[in-house]
Amino acid sequence: MAKYEKELSGDFDDFLGYIHQGIIGGSMSASFEDGSDWQDGEVRVSMRVYER
């Protein structure tokens, strides 16, 4: 299982889209299975589950 953690500044939604497209576009068999988002003030957390 791969896990990626990163603290960043900038547009969070653009970053999520970039990561998603990289995973889906980089594998013929990858699929998005589930995800959840959480926010507390300025802190945002997104969890995504992919299967290939």
N, C-alpha and C positions, 0 to 999 in steps of 0.2 A: 504494500500500500504506500502510495506517495502522499506526502503532506507538504504544503507550502504555507509559510507564515511570513508576513511582511508588514512593517509599519511604514506608511507612506503619507504623502501630502499630495493634493491634487483632486481630480474628479474621480470619486470612488466608483461611480456607475460606469464610467469609461474604462476603468481598470478591470472591473468585473467582466465587461463585454470583451475586452482584449484577451483575458485569461480563458473565458468560455470559448471564444472562436479559435484560440490556439489549441485547445484540447480537442474540440469537435473537428476542426479542420485538419488536425495533425494525425488523425487516426480514422481509418475507414470503419472501425467497429466500435468507436467510443459513443456512448450515449449518456445524456443527462438523466439521472435517476431521481434526484430530490435536492432540495435546498431550503435553507431558512436564513432569515435576516433578523438582526437585533440591533437596536440603537438606544443609547443612553447619553443624552446630551450630544456632544460632538463625536462620541465614540460609536463607530459602526462595525458590526461583525457580520460576515456572511459565511455560511457553510454550504458547500456544494458537494454533491456525491455524483461521481461518474463511474460508469462501468464499461469495460471493453472486453 
